[in-house]
Amino acid sequence: YLADLGEETPRLPNNTFVLDRHGVARELSLPMGKDEFKSEIVSSYRVKQGVLHNPASDRRTTKGSFHITEGGLPIPGDKKAVPKATFAAMLRHALNPPEELLVLPFTAEEPKPARMFVSLLLRPVVCPEVPGLEAEKSMEIRFFAPGNLVSNLDFVESIFGNGGNPYLPKFDAALDVEHWTGHTGCVILAPHLVKLTKREVGLPHWDQATERQRKDGMCWKEPDELYNDGQAFKITARDERGVIVTILADNYYGYCKKEVKTQIGYAANLYGLAEEEHAGGALAFPRRNHGEEYGVDSRTRDPNYSFEEVVERYGEIMEVQPEGYGIDKRFPEVIYVPQDLRMDLNRQTITWWKDGRKQQIRLQPGKIYIQPNGYKIEMKKHPGAPSWRLVGTDPEGTLCHKPSTVSGGGKSEISKSLNDAVIYSPLFVDDLQADLDRVQEIFDRDYTDRFKPGHEHEDRDPTRKPLSEERSLGSVIKLLTPSSSYTDEYNAWLESIPPRILALALMIKRFYRPEWGDNWREHLSVDVVDGAPGHELKLHDRKVIASYLRMGFDRNNKWRVFKVRQDFIAAEKLQMEDDITASIVVPARVLSDCRPEEADNPNSVKLVRNCEYRLFQRPDDAIIPGYDKQAEKDIASPGNFLANYEPLKGEKLTEVVEDVMTFCNFTEPMRKLL
């Protein structure tokens, strides 16, 4: 690439400390037997839950920092074009850093500290596997960094994994013909380059510069003008042969990750068919609050599945009990139960019929009950009330994929639980007796005439009253939700019910017990305040807690809060993607594992693969104590790589703990850590 310059081409260092397995970089980033390391470019700490590194530069902007060398692929107009000779000069300086930058932190306290480059091999995914047709494809990227910057390589390998020792045949990409795309990347960290002048790196004087060089600032008027005004930058050389070399003149961790992303995109474009996406995604499993009973509704009885079939297929993983259920051998908290059953929370029983005899086991918290169709039921305590409830989770999730998204477009948010935005507060009524009269109308109504002709089959027994044991909470919600199957008159009646009355009716159904009979009103009350009825609803003299969803702010910067449905519970999510995704589009017919209904689909299917071995998060909401529960749990866990936080110890830590008003807002894991 540089041969036409007529000068000796710089060579990569061949005597480096090869980081051939995960964890070595982390050990090298702190002095032996010490908990702190400080240099001109980074401050590192060994903390309770892992390591903390604070680089001197914490940039969040990339304006003016992308520089591309001439002589290769076309250079976009919004990037700065750099002469080949300047890139060659930069490369020479990058590979000859100052002695203090080469010091390996692990040896920093030794009389003669080791001074050397460290290197790391990555094999990030470029194209997902197409099952039965093509294996997963990856490129190779080699990082080189002066010893002081070994924490940058710890950061990179923590996200993308470790590709091993490139000098061993086992890890040589060129020998991995089935998986290598044929593309090679190189990244060299050189923060000292920001001190170079434009004249030193061979840029022309203003009078000899082209129009573009003047526009891009690739020329000088004064001899002491610093390259890129002394600001951080990255300079890249790449062409159609599939080799890309980038020099990063900064030690900001985010640049390292973004450069891997850039090089994956470069390889995907040259490879063809595949695409690197700035995407996010999660596998979301819908959940439902079944209240105090489960199994009444006919929809829970799936005739296509049986416990006998489960035993036939998976009997070896469970201890089958004579009553007709199974206990997982590896995870005894997992209980396999029949499809047709009844769960009663108040009696804490699970019952079903086997061989003409009624069988029963105890319903317990901490157990996961799985039906033959994969539906999962658990006994869970309400997070904001002393009551318990039965929570069901669908066996199959939906992959929520947010493709090609701009920064700040919600990639991470799609995988966060909605629970952080749910608040629990008392349920209020206007005039209790008047409101209960409206609820009584709902319970007493005749629902047999609600269907349009031809839709009567949608309710197995339309004569069932809302408070009947034979009608579940979910069935009542469906009963009181407008539908195209209902008559216009019935839908109009539903629309006339105020939201607070509907919420009250569903709450009563949730807690109703058969022994109450028609006297359910006697169990509800409000306090008398200053001689007048209050508005805070009570059940058996205990506050009724309802769930509300916070959704943004109004014009006065106040939370917008909405009451959620009685059976609502946030979906269970498994994060699948964050920031960097490789994808490929293929015809649905070539995938044997597509769902049967899609086997003859003439359309195409997009396969996505997260390129990150571990997900790097920037939990913006964690600044609010106790709000982002998952972030606080993660931050308090061991083995973390943390960046840009203040280390707390001694008086500063005591000050945080003794600030009781703030400290009590943190979640339990964070309080325990502090």
Sequence and secondary structure as in RCSB ss.txt:
>XXXX:A:sequence
YLADLGEETPRLPNNTFVLDRHGVARELSLPMGKDEFKSEIVSSYRVKQGVLHNPASDRRTTKGSFHITEGGLPI
PGDKKAVPKATFAAMLRHALNPPEELLVLPFTAEEPKPARMFVSLLLRPVVCPEVPGLEAEKSMEIRFFAPGNLV
SNLDFVESIFGNGGNPYLPKFDAALDVEHWTGHTGCVILAPHLVKLTKREVGLPHWDQATERQRKDGMCWKEPDE
LYNDGQAFKITARDERGVIVTILADNYYGYCKKEVKTQIGYAANLYGLAEEEHAGGALAFPRRNHGEEYGVDSRT
RDPNYSFEEVVERYGEIMEVQPEGYGIDKRFPEVIYVPQDLRMDLNRQTITWWKDGRKQQIRLQPGKIYIQPNGY
KIEMKKHPGAPSWRLVGTDPEGTLCHKPSTVSGGGKSEISKSLNDAVIYSPLFVDDLQADLDRVQEIFDRDYTDR
FKPGHEHEDRDPTRKPLSEERSLGSVIKLLTPSSSYTDEYNAWLESIPPRILALALMIKRFYRPEWGDNWREHLS
VDVVDGAPGHELKLHDRKVIASYLRMGFDRNNKWRVFKVRQDFIAAEKLQMEDDITASIVVPARVLSDCRPEEAD
NPNSVKLVRNCEYRLFQRPDDAIIPGYDKQAEKDIASPGNFLANYEPLKGEKLTEVVEDVMTFCNFTEPMRKLL
>XXXX:A:secstr
  GGG S      SS EE  STTHHHHHTS TT SEEE SSEEEEEETTEEEEEES      TT EEEETTSS  
 TTSEEE HHHHHHHHHHHTS  GGGGB GGGTTSSS  B EEEEEE  EEE  BTTTB  EEEEEEEEEEGGGH
HHHHHHHHHH     TTSGGG GGG TTTEEEEEEEEEE GGGGG BTTTTT  BGGG  HHHHHHT SBSSTT 
BGGGG   EEEEE TTSEEEEEES   HHHHHHHHHHHHHHHHHHH SEEEEEEEEEEEEEEEEEETEES SGGG
  TT  HHHHHHHHGGGEEEETTTEEEESS TTEEE  SS EEETTTTEEEEEETTEEEEEE  TT EEE TT  
EEEEEE TTSS EEEEEE SS EEEEE S  TTSSTTGGGS GGGGEEEEE B SSHHHHHHHHHHHHHS  TT 
B TT GGGSS TT  TT TTS HHHHHHHTS  TTB HHHHHHHHTS HHHHHHHHHHHHH  GGGTT GGGGEE
  EETTEE SB EETTEE EEEEEEEEE TTS EEEEE  TTEEEEEEEEEEEEEEEEEEEEGGG TTS GGGTT
  SEEEEEEE  SS     GGGGSTTT HHHHHHHTSSSEEEES     HHHHHHHHH HHHHTTS HHHHHH 
